[in-house]
Amino acid sequence: MAGPSGNPSSGAGHGGSTNGASTGGHGADMAVFFAQRQVVIERMMKYFAAGICGLVAVFVVFHWARWACVKVERSKKPAGVLGRPFVASSRLVRNLLVRKVPGFKSAGHAIVVTAYVVINLAVLFTNVDTTSMGSLGHRFGWITLMNLALVVFLALKNTPLAFITAYSYERLNCLHQIAGCTMFICMVIHGALYTAFFNSQGRLLSIFAERGQIAAIVAGFAFLSVVFSALVVRRLWYELFYVTHISSWIIAIVAVGFHQPEFGHKILIVTVLAASMWVLDRVIRACRLLYYSANNEATLHPLPDGGTKIVMKKVPARAEPGKHCFVWIPAIRKFETHPFTIHRSSPFEFTVKACNGFTSDLHKFAVAHPGAAVRASIDGPYGTFPDPMEFDKIVLIAGGGGATFTFGLAVNILERMDEDAPKDIVFIWAVQKHENLSWFKEQLDLLRTHAHSPKVNISLYVTRASSSTSDLPSGSGSGSGSGSDDHTAGFDSSSEGTASPPLSPVGSDPEKNGTQVAPSALRWPSLTQGDLEKETGATMETRVDHSGASGKDTASTAAAVSHTFVEHAVKAGRPDAASLIRDALKVTPRNQRVLVAACGPDGLMRVVRDTTAKLIVGDGPAVELHCEQFGW
């Protein structure tokens, strides 16, 4: 692979010969040509950077303008009327943008990706000689380099975008992956064009013998390894993916530096900038780990059905339930950190569902050494979400392990509420197995016994029918409880004895590894329970409609059979998520603000997005949607 060279001896981007037969005048012409091309390429790369910065600026301006107008409107001052037009128009825009579209997380995400692709295409084919393979290869090389810097920026855990746009790194990860694939495609085309160009001149072997081009070949295969590990290996074996991804990236960025080592061409400057961003982020994270490792330890408690509770001795600054931290436990993995959601800050706790790899070994260790205190440290906290204290009603929806986030958010709200806070909390959660309910027994007790518990409406569902209901003491108590299996979801309405919404039939759903589950089982993929960066084939996914449409009734389809668990009513089956959201919002006055926060797999997220989007209207309550879904 030949790089974006400006060296006349390579003949890059020019069809003329530069061998010894060239006259002095021809050599001078070539020098002028390359100088002019360098000026053009630098200008085009500035346009590329301006386009990307402009895309970010749209988010920054919209975020802060909306925040300011909402503040002014809710101030109930005369000036508040000035913010209403913007608030009304922003609701119309958000009604369209938050909807799920095929292939993307939302319509807004699709628009951003489209704008990004348009920027790339515009810069690629503007002011370039498309008839010359050398010139096109040179342009694709520079686009590869600029996208490389963008990919690194979007991968930063300590990204400045978390402060200026309220988008933290995990919500930017999908863009990181798209930019990475774009960079790789441009790199392949860059290499193919230069290979064809030099082959047409009969100089291919001599060019590939040069040290800079050998480095380019190494970089190409290293980037191939980076992409392959992200698209394939990550789904099969996370730890192998992580090691391969990082080590290949280091090899690739070093090889790119050797490919074009001259500072005068400014390629090395961009390469060093990209590498420096990554190194600085790693240094910041390492310093946090070192700081919180002093006199710190984690106490491990095994939980039923593969769960593990981690209780940390030290609490990091700015930690609050709902955010997540990277946890380092050298007794399990000496050189790995894994992200888990905080669901309690005092004591500082995580609850982890065993899948495979680190989480499986963690649970095995906890079972073998229950209550053991081991050396540990923390990097974080990370994550952004709307401040729940700015809303009058909070609707929390979780499927299985997603309850780690919603429990954290519920506890966060209760800890900050004062006596006269006019807030209502609707807590909806479903698990697959009844024994999972014990995972969050303390949190369920807190929601039931807290001074503000009358303001909390809890609904729990167990989607898999037990082989025997003798272990589920029946009762009709109010409220609900929920447990966390990271593969399920479901919803109930009221904890005050009101009629339950229709339950969706629970159909069979086989595991991805081919094993069969009970006909009444429903499984959804893991999200924040356990490693946020894992979406492996060991998880299960739902193929059942959540929009309220009925499927075939089965003998195991749950009727509204209630069971109790720590004074909370538990219903069997999986209810209609869309109806529950609509019911929670239709009784809300138009002058109030509602936060709908959900954490679960794709099936749940799609229904929550589409249902909530339809409820964002100009003459209704102000509705904010937050979907906590990790894909890394």
N, C-alpha and C positions, 0 to 999 in steps of 0.2 A: 504494500500500500504506500503510495507516494503522498507526501504531505502537502499542505498549502504553502508551497515554497515560492519565494520571490526571487530565487537565484537564477540568473540568466543561463547559467551552465546547464540547468535542468531542462530548459526549453518549456517550462510549465506555462500553459495558457497561450502559447504562441506556436503557430505551425511552422515557423522558419527554422532553419538549421543554425546551430551555434557551434559547429565544429571548427577545426583549425582553418578551414577554407574561408571562413567568414572574414570579411574585410573589417578594418577598423571602423569604417562608417556604419557598417551593419551592427557591429557590437555597440556602438553609441546609440543607434536606434533602439536596440533591445533594452538598453539601460533606461532610456526614456520611457519605453513602453511599460516596463515593470514599475517604474516610479509612478507613472500615471495610474496604473492599476492598483498600486498600494494606496494611493490617495482615494480612489473610488471605493475600495473595499473598506477602508477605515470609515468613510462617510456612511456606507451602507450598514456597517456594524453599529454605528451610532444610532441610525434609524431603528435597527432591531432593538437595541437597548431602550430607546425612547418608546417604542411600541409596547414592550413588556412593562416598562415603568408606568406607561399610561394605563395599561390594563389594571395594574395594581392600584393606581390612583383612583380609578372608578370605584373600586371597593372601599378604599379609604374614605373618599368623599361621601359616598352613599351611606356608609356605616355611621360616620360622625354627624352628617346632616340629619339622618333619621333619629339618631340619639338626641340631638339638640332639639329637634322639633317635638319629639315626644315629651321631653322635659318641659318645654314651654307650654305645650298643650295641657299637660297635667298639672301645671302650676296654678290653674284656675284664676290666673290674672288676665287683665284685658288683652295683654299681648299674646295670650294663648291662642286666640282665634287665628293669629298669623300662621301658626304651625299646622292648622287643620288641612289646608289644601295639599301640603306635601305629605302628611300622614295618609290622607285618603288616596293619593296617587301611588304612594309606596305600597299600600295594601293591594292595589290592583296589580302592580308589578310582581309583588311577592306571591300573589295568588297563582300566577303563571309560573314563576321561577322555581318554586319549591316542589312542583309536581315531578313525579318520577317519569322518566322517559327511557325507552329501551336503549340499553348499552351505557347509560350514564346514571349517576346517583340522582340527578335532578335536571330539570330544564335549564336552570342557571349554570350548572356544571357543563352541560352540553354547549351553551353559548360561549362560555369561557374557552373551552377546548377549540371550538370553531374559530374564535378570534385569534387564538394562539397559532393555529394552523395557517390562517390567512396571513398573519404577520410573517411567518416563515416563508411562505410561498412568494409574498411580495418582495421580500429581501433577496430571495434566491434568484429571481428572474428579472430583476430591475437593473439596468445598466450593466449587462453582461453579454458577452458574445456567445449566444447559444449554439453557434455553428462550430465552436472550438471546444473539443473535449477537455483541453488543458484549462481553459478559462472557466468552464463549468465545474471541473474538478476542484479548481482553486476556490470557487465560491462555496461549493458544498463543504470543503474543508473548514472554511471560516464559520459557516453556520453550525457545523459540528462542534467547533470550539466554543461558540457562544452558548449553544444549548448545554454543553458540558458544564459551564459555569452556572447556568440556570438550574440544572439538575441538582448540583451540589447545594445551591441556595435553598431549594425546596426541600432538601433532605435534612437541613439543620434542625436539631431538636430545640436549640435556643434561637429560634427565628424571631427577628424583629416584627414579622407580620402578626405574631400573636398579640402584640401590643397596639399596633396601628390599625388592624383589620378585625381583631377578635377571632382569627383563624390560626389555631396552633398547628404544630407539625403534623399530627395524625390526620387532620382534616385536609391537609395539603398533599398528603401522600399519594392520592390518586393522580394529582397533577405531576408529582415527581415521577411517577411511573410512565405517564404519557410523554413527558419531556424526555425521559430516558430512552423510550422506544424511538421517538423522533430523532434524537441524537444518533442512535445506533443506525437507523436507516440512512441518515445523511452520511454517516461515516462509511457505510458500505458502498453507497453510490460514489462518494469521493474517491475511494480506493479503486473502484471499478473503472471510473473515467480516466484516472491517471494511468492505470495499468494498460488500458486500451490505447491511450495516447502514446505512451513510451513504446509499446509493442509495435505501433504503426511506424515508429521511427527506427525500429530495430535496436533499441537501446535498453530493452527490458531487463536482461540479465545483468548488465553493468550497473543499472540503477539500483536493482535489488541487492547488489553486493555492497552498496554504501551503508555506512553505520546508521545514518539517519533513517534510511528506509527499512533496515532490519528492525530498528526500534518501532517504526510504524506498524510492521507486521506483528510484533509482540503486543503492541497496544491494541491492535484489531482483535486478536484472539483473546486478550484479557477482557476487553469490553464484551465480546461474545459470551465469555464465561459469566460476566456480571448479569447480562440480560437473561441468559439461560437459567441461572440460579434463581432469578426473580420470578420468571414466568413458569418454571417447571419444578425446580428442586424445592422451592419454598412450600409448595403444597404437599410435598412428600416427607420432607425432613427439615424442620426449621433450623436446627443447630448447624447442619451441613450447609444450608443456604446462607446463613449469616457469616460463617467463616469464609465460604467461597466468595460471597458478595464483597466483603470488605477487603480480603487479601487480593482479589482480582482487581478491585478498584485502585488499590495502592500501586500494584504493578502497572496498571494502565496509565495512571497519571504521571508516574515516573518515566515511562516509555514515551509518552507524548512530549515530555520535556526534552528528552534526548532526540526526538524526531525533528524538532525545530528549536535548537538551542540558542539561536541568535536573538538578542534583545532588540536589535534594530528592526526586525520584522514584526515585533510586538506580539507575536504568538506566544512566546514564553511568558510575557507579562500576564496574559489572560490565564495561562496554565498555572502560574504561581499564585495568582489571585484565587482561583478555584481551590487549589490545594490548601492555601492558607485559611480559607473559610472553614474547610473541613477540619483541619488541625486545630484551629482555635475552638471550634465547637467541642471537639474531643477533649481538649485541655480543660475547658470549663466543666465538662461532665466528670472528668477524672478528679478534678479538684473537689467537686461536691462529694464524690464517693470517698475520697480520702478524708475530708472533713467530718462526714457523718459516720465514718468507720471507727472513730475514736470513742472507746467506751460504749459501743453500741452492740446490741445483740437482738436476735429474733427468737421468740418462743413459738414452737410449732405444735399445733394441736390437730390430730386427725379428726375428720368429720365423716359422717356416713356417705356411702356412694361415691367415694373417690375425692372428697373435699378435704381441703387443708386450710386451717386458719393460721395466719402469720400475725403475731403481735410484736411490734417493734418497740424497743426501749426508748429511742430518741425520736422526736417529732421534728421534721424539717420545717424551716420557715415557709410561710405562705401555704402550708398544707391545709386542705379542707376537703371534707367528703365530696365525692364526685370527680375530683381530679385523680391523676394517676402518677405513680412513681416507678422508676426502674429499680428493682430489688436485686441486690448482690448477696448471695449466700454461698461462700466458698466451700462449705461442707458438701454442697450439692454440685455446684459448678464453679470452678476457680476463676474462669475467664469469661463468664457470661453474666449479663444482667437481663432481667425480664420485667416487662411493664405490667402492673396490676393496679386496679382501681381502688382508691381509698373509700371505704364505706363507713369508717368511724375514725375520729381524730383523737378521742380520749377514752380508752387507750387507742393507740395508732394501729389500725388493723387492716388486713387484706384477707379476703376469702378466695381461694383458688380451686378451680375444678381441674382434676387430673385428666389430661388428654394423652399426651405422650411426651417423650423427652424430659425436659426439666420438670414440668409439672407432675409427671408420673413418678419420677425419682424423688421429688419433694414429698409426695404423699407416702411413698414407701418408707422414707426416712422417718416421717412423722408417726406412722403406724409402728415402726420398730422402736422409736424413741419418743413416746408421747410426752408432751410438756417439756421437751429438751430445749435448752437455750443455746443457740449457736451464734458464732460471729456473723455479723451482717452489716450492710450499709445501704444507702439509698441515694439515688440520683433523681432529683425532681423537687417539687411537683410540676407536672405538665398538664395541659388541657385548659380549654376555655369554654365557658357556657354562660348564658344570660344569668344575671343576678336574680335569683328567685324572689328576693325581698322587694323587687320593683313590680311584682305582679299580685293581683288580688286572688286569683285562683291558679293552682298549679296541678296539672294532670300528669301523673307519672305512670308510664306504661313500660313493662318489661317482660321479656320472654326468657325464661330460664336464667342463665348466668348474667343477663343484662340487668338483673336486680341489684348487682353490686353497685352499679351507677345510680339507680333510682333510690335504693336505700340510703346511699351516701347523700344524695340530694335531699331526701326527706329529713334525714338527721341534721343536715346543714340548716334547713329551714327552721326546724324546731329549736335548735340551739340559738338561733338569732331572733326568734319571734318574741315580742314583748306581750304583755297581758292584753292590750287592746288592739293587737294587730288583726285587721279584718281580712283574714286569709282563709281560704278553703283548700285543702289538699285532697286530691283524689288519687289513691294509690292502687294500681292495678298490676297484678302479677300472676303468672302461671308457671307451674313446674310440671315435670313429667312424672316424678315419683314422689309419693307422700313423704318418704324419709328425708327428702331434700329440704323440707320445711325447717328442720332442726338447725340448718346451717345459719340461719339468721334469727334464731330464737330470741336473742337479746334485743335485736333491733325491733322485732315484732312486739316484744313486751314493752319496749320504749314507746312505740307508736300507740299502744293501748293504754299505758299508764301515765304518759306525759301530761302535764297540766293543760296542754293544748290538744289533747287527744280528741275532744269533741269536734274539733275542726278537721280531723283526718278521717276520710272515708276509705276504708281498706277493702279490697276485693281480691280473693285468692282462688286459684283453680288448679286442680291436678288433672292433667290431660290423659294420663295412662290409667286405665281401670286396674285396680288391684285384684290379684287373684283371690283375695279374700278380704272382705271389708271388716272382719272382726278386729283388725288392728287399727281401725279408724273409728273411734268412738263418735257416735252420731250426736247431733245437737243442732240447735238453731240459734246459737249465740250470734250477736251482732259483730260486725267488723270482719276482718279476714286476715290471714297470714299467708306468707308465701315462702317457698324455699327455692333453692337455686340449683337446678340442673341446667347446664348450659345448652340444652337442646330443645327447650319447650317454650310455649307462651300461651297465655289465655287471659281472659278478662271477665270480671263481674262488675256489677254496678254498685248497689247501695249496701251499706253496713247497718242500715236501720230497719231492715225487714221489708223493704219495698220489693216489688216484683223484679225478678231478674230478667235481663234481656235474653233474647233467644240464643240458644247455644248452637254453635256450628257443629255438625257431625265430625267425629274424629275418625279419620280413615287410617288405613295401614300405611306405613312409611318405612321402607327398608333402609338400612344403613348403607352408606356408600361402599363399605367394604364387603357388601354382599350378604351379611348376616340378616336374619329375619327378626322383626320385632312383632309384638303382639298386635292384633288387628286394631285395637283401640289406641295404639300408641301414636304420638305426634312428636316429631323431633325437629328442632331448629338448630342451625349451626351456632357454634360458640362465638361469643363476642368479647365482652370485657371480663367474663369470668375466666380467670387464668390469664394466659399470655395474650395480650392484645395484639401481638404481632403474628399470631398463628391463625391461619384459616386452612387447616389440614384436611386431608381426605377422611380422617377419623371421625369428623363431625357428621351430623345428619342435617338434612335440609327438608323443609316442608314443601309439599306440593298441594297443599289444601288452600282453597280460596278463603280469604279473610274479609272479604267485602260484604259478607252477609248472605251470599248465595248458598243455598243448601245443597249438600251432596247427598249421596245415598245413605239412608239410615242403616245403621248396623246394630246388632244386638248389644254391642259394647258402647254404643253412643251414649254419652252421659246425659241422663236426665238431671233435673235440678236436685241432686242428692247432696245434702249437706253433711259435712263432717266437721269436727272441731279440732283445733290444734292451738294450744295455749290461748284459749278463750276467743279464737278467731274462727269464723265460719269458713269452711273450705268446700267448694263445689266441685263436683266431678265434671270433666268435659272442657271444651274450649269454646268460649263465647265469641260473639261477633265484635271484633275490635272497632270497626267503623261505627257501629251503633253506639258503642260505649263513649266514643269521643264526641259524637253528635249530642248524646244525652247530657254529657257533662257541660257542653258549651251552650246548649239552647236555653238553659235556665240562668245564664249569666247576663247581667245588665250590660247595655251597650257602652256605658261609661267606665267599664272595668277592663283590666288587662288580664289575659290568660296565657300561661306558659304551658305548652304541651311538650314534654320531654320524654323521649323513648329510647330504649336500648334493646336491641335484639337483632335477629338475622334479617336477610333481605326481604322475606315475605312480610314480616311485620313492618319493617321500615317503609316498604312501598305503600302499604295500606295507610299507615300513619301520615305519610307525606301527602298522599292524594286526598285523604279525608280532611286533613287540617287545611290544605290549600283551598278547598271548596268553602271552608268556613271563614276564610280571611276576606271579609266583605266590608264595604264602606259604612254600612249602617248597623254593624254589629259590634261586639266587643273587640278590642285590640288583641289579636292572637299572634303569639310568637312560637315558632317551632324550633326544637333542637333535637336532632337525631344523633345519638352518640354511637357511632359505628366505626370500628377499626378494621382496617384491611391490610395491615402490614405485618 
